[in-house]
Amino acid sequence: MFERISRLAEQALRDEPPSREDALWVLDGEDVALLPLLHAAFLPRERHFGRKVMIHILDNIQNGLCPEDCGYCSQSSDSTAAIRKYPIKSDAEIFAAAERAAQAGASRYCMVLSGRGPTLERTRKLAGLVREIKARWPIEVCVSAGLLEEEPYRRGHRVRILQEAIAPLAADMPPAVCDRLHHALAVIYGIEPWVVLKDICGLPDREVERAALWMADAMIDAALRDSQAAQRRPRAIKTIGGR
Ligand code: SF4
């Protein structure tokens, strides 16, 4: 077992992926000991990142009180776990926690809410909190708020959803560029990438997601470039009798 783990570490240091057989063994092998495996995983990590770590502060901004009954979850209505239960924290409490995280040197502040998923109103509130935190402090923000409902977020609503999604960028974009970005994103937002990339190209689900996100990033970058170019472009000056 130790030799196999050492071999995998050496392979990783050469940037060689494990074979399928080795990967399954790491995940499922009955003779795999966790501590040697963790040490082996540390070697390529240390090679690439040294001993630096990124601190993410996780804040349960709403705890317990979930009406669902997921058997494994301490937040469920059926759970008897001794947890503190409280509704969503106030904006002031959330901003104070985000500020503490930023001042402590965290690279990311993560807001986690119990519950199956947010309403549209709650989603708007969370989006506002994220914008405000990012405007006030140099910290990334992420949110774990559960599943988005089918209605009104997915089916047939891509035009409005994407309008809302790019609204923060729209203020700094010429309307024509903003419209083009909106239309381009609409092409990759729904089932279309799955039809082409999964059904026709045969990609696995994860790769379809990666490709769609990559396309979205590229479109946003292009729109931002076009906006900056439009701002730099000198306005035409009309002179009487000039050429
Ligand atoms: S929906 Fe989420 S928070 Fe609620 S019980 Fe299930 S896992 Fe827990």
Residues whose N, C-alpha, C, O or C-beta is under 5 A from the ligand:
A	BS01	SF4	C66 E68 D69 C70 C73 Q75 S76 S114 G115 R116
